[in-house]
Amino acid sequence: MYERLAGSIREHIQLTNEELDICKTLFQPKKMRKKQYLLQEGDICKYTAFVEKGLLRSFTIDNKGGEHILQFALEGWWIADLYSFFTNEPSQYNIEALEDCELLLISKTSWDRLLEKVPVLERYFRILLQNNLIATQRRLIGAMSETAEEKYLNLINAYPDCLQRVPQHMVASFLGITRETLSRIRNQLATKK
């Protein structure tokens, strides 16, 4: 169950088998069923999760009941409310399984112990956080300056597998557009082919 995590780590840093074994002792495996919540708004995010198998989403619900999806997490991705995880403050987000999932969870205490025992992992997590910041900034600029069609095309190019697994109304929510707009864009693109 740790193969994908080991692969993710080794994409960025070199780990010995002994260091990898230490990692395995500090993560706890968790299976989730579709529609089950890993985190609910108002709860404290006790774990950050690595997705070995499945698909999750992080989202918030506004005062009018509208959903706003912040992230999808596929195999090989991490998901959590990092603000809540690091500050122990209540989360503003929900994290829900969109498919049956197999996760590797790590608590804040285990995270600290892991970085103490395997210091080279600080570099791995720094690279992940750096890449996350860059992606977040690009998404923010895109939300402010791109057309709905450009947002959709960028999503298709960046994450084609995700779109095959996510309902269209959730894709629209992630892009910050209406379902009708997404449907119109998809129809226009299909006629251009």
C-alpha positions, 0 to 999 in steps of 0.5 A, a space after each residue: 500500500 505504500 508504493 505510490 507514496 514511496 514513488 512520490 517521495 523518490 521523484 524528489 529526493 533519495 531515501 534509503 530503505 531504512 528511512 522509507 521503513 520509518 515513514 511506513 511506521 508513522 502513517 496509518 492506512 485508511 479505507 474510505 467509501 464513496 461519499 464518506 467525509 475525511 474532514 467536515 467544516 468546523 472540525 480540526 484537521 487531524 491528518 494530512 492524507 496521501 491518496 494511494 487509490 481513489 479520488 477526493 475533493 476539498 470544498 466549502 459551502 457558501 451562505 446560499 448553499 453553493 459549493 465551491 471546490 478548491 481541490 481534487 486529489 487523485 492517486 499520488 496527491 496529498 489533501 488536507 486543510 493545512 491551516 487547520 492541520 498546523 494551527 489546530 483551528 477549526 477547518 472551513 472546508 470539507 473533504 469528501 471521497 468521490 470514489 472508494 479510497 485508500 489513504 495514508 494518514 499522518 497526524 501532526 505529532 507523527 509528521 513532526 516525528 517523521 521530520 525529526 527522524 528523516 530530516 531529508 523529508 523536509 526538502 520533499 515537503 518544501 518542494 510540495 508546498 512550493 509547487 502547491 503555492 505556484 499552482 494556487 497562484 496560477 489558479 488565482 490569476 486564471 480565475 481573475 483573467 481567463 475566460 471560462 473556455 480558457 479555464 476549461 481547456 487549461 484543466 483538460 490539458 493539466 488533468 485529463 484523467 480527473 475530468 473522466 472521473 468527476 461529475 460535470 457539476 463539480 468541474 463547473 464548481 471547481 472552475 467557478 462557472 455555472 453548469 450551463 456555461 460548462 455545457 455550452 463550452 463543451 458543445 462548442 468545443 465538440 462542434 469545432 472538432 
